[in-house]
Amino acid sequence: MQSSSSIMMGEGSALAESLSSFHQGKPRNGTDSVVTSSPPIVITERQQTPTTQLRPSRTLMGIFSSADSSSVLMRNRHRTLIGLWNDTRLCSWTKITEDCQLVYAFIIGAGDAASAPTQLVNETNGKTNEKWPLLVEKPIVTEFPDLNEDDTVLLNIRENMNDGKSESFFYFASTLMEQHDIDYAMKFDADASLLFHKFLVFAKKELPPAPYYKRILAGILRDKDRWKTPQDPAVYQQKEGYWIQEYDKVHVYLAGQCYLLSRDLVEFVVQEAPRSSAYQEGHEDHDLSAMAFHSPKPLTLLIIPKKHRFWEHPVKGKPRWLGILKRETARMKGEIYKGKKLRIH
């Protein structure tokens, strides 16, 4: 089995021929591939094997943040590592280059507390039905000057965790994906720490570019069976009826620390969000996953086990952060760290 589990949710799909050229592909700048050998990726719907080498896929990583002092600390930690890696394959959303494979942005709700909605999945304020811009124009007046840096996205919503911010991010992602040939959008917690070189390996093996993905939903699996069951039969039917009908009572979702969707699934979720209130639970990771599972077409569920995760979570305290910084500094300097030399992919 390859490095993570790929499960097809639905009927009528077959394993396609392995895309060996995907693992022999080159970055957009034409240089040699950073991965010289790896097992072939398996595509879970029938596709023709390409006759030319595939480009590396491109992912938008939305690092969820907010306007407070602790969030400034977390943003600066991410920026420190990004500067340390100093790799053209990692770029800000405002500086996307041809060879950039991972596009990052800090996602912040910066709308007016009195008038802004908590969710934007189109150009309309759901509270007032008036036309509403997606982004707050910079610069803004703030006690946190780094909010005006070019790597932040100031969504024109009220800051929130579970009331529409994730859907708003994926709406923003859908607009950027169309403009910049982006294949995947990733929600990433601020207190998670990226393992960039491990991500490159994961993406090379598991995340094919368009048109070779089909509704991929990737992350850490969680089981809603552990939740308290609603006692009211009507509420139970409202929350679980779809899962009983379509998935034989199996109700799963992906953990909020890190999950990603392929572009076709992002576009579906943006359309599904306004219809999702009946089955939402007020937990963004569950609710976003539930929207994806409401796709009328089969999903490709990519489950990421611990040994293949390209991030650490949670990274809150200073000791763990300093350990990560020390490790990545040793990696980039080619120094021995805990008895071995770390790879740069």
Beta strands, then each sheet from edge to edge (+ up, - down):
strand 1: 5-9
strand 2: 59-64
strand 3: 90-92
strand 4: 102-109
strand 5: 152-155
strand 6: 184-189
strand 7: 193-194
strand 8: 216-223
strand 9: 252-262
strand 10: 299-303
strand 11: 311-312
strand 12: 336-337
strand 13: 340-341
sheet 1: 1+ 10- 8- 9+ 6- 2- 4- 3-
sheet 2: 1+ 10- 8- 9+ 6- 2- 4- 5-
sheet 3: 7+ 11-
sheet 4: 12+ 13-
end
